[in-house]
Amino acid sequence: MLDGFLSAPTAKFDTKHVRAVIAPHAGYSYSGATAAYSYKHVNPQVKRIFLLGPSHYLGFDTCALSRATACETPFGNIPVDTETVKQLAATGHFSWVDQHGDEQEHSLELHMPYIAKTLPGLPLVPIMVGRVPREAQPNYGAILAPYLNNPENFFIISSDFCHWGSRFSYTLYDSSHGEIHQFIETLDRTGMQAIESLDPEKFTEYIKQTKNTICGRMPITLLLHAVKACNNQDLKLEFISYAQSSKCKRKSDSSVSYAAGILHATPTNN
């Protein structure tokens, strides 16, 4: 299945300049094809992977680290970079997640097979992101910035986009944009434009105004803060693929949206 997904899209950017991707974490039959657009952009020359995903089940207001030494996948185990995990823990800003909470969270798990297949053998730094208070978000950006600024590291940000329908308690709709699924796409693309601005405050305001149910909004926000702390004018973020699990036309319908985003450095002319 993953071979099929990966054979379809082609890389739009030179992978040696790609620093991070945003990719979905739903079941592969729903979001696997969209995720492939991100995973076609992994840089095989990197030496370490950071994976940031939202917490769906555990309630906490920090970023949490795993005590695991490896993550099992159908393609073999992924080693956890325990030394980098210790470095992050030493900052005093991270908590720990126990094994049950670790295994329960699918926002990280669904990326593991893709990582093992496209970047085999590389060490992983899994980070589960909680409801980080607004005032603490720049701190995490400053902590992650040196890692993001190092081209030996590759960041994967796990997020689905709008979860629409009564079962998600989100049914915002403006008929002036067409049918429900068309409004959802407009809503999502406005959020994607806010992310592409690389301005964490602009994205935060977008979420505040629309309440869009982007489940990985906090990992995305921390990425934007890290980019800001890097002060690297060469970095650019672009979304290259978008899909919905179904096309909502009635209030009784529901859907989840998926997007693939690429953070890349602009090549110099040297």
Secondary structure, 3 states (H helix, E strand, C coil): CHHHHHHCCCCCCCHHHEEEEEECCCCHHHHHHHHHHHHCCCCCCCCEEEEEEECCCCCCCCEEEECCCEECCCCCCEEECHHHHHHHHCCCCEEEECHHHHHHCHHHHCCHHHHHHHCCCCCEEEEEECCCCHHHHHHHHHHHHHHHHCCCEEEEEECCCCEEEHHHCECCCCHHHCCHHHHHHHHHHHHHHHHHCCCHHHHHHHHHHHCCCCCCHHHHHHHHHHHHHHCCCCEEEEEEEEEECCCCCCCCCCEEEEEEEEEEECCCCC
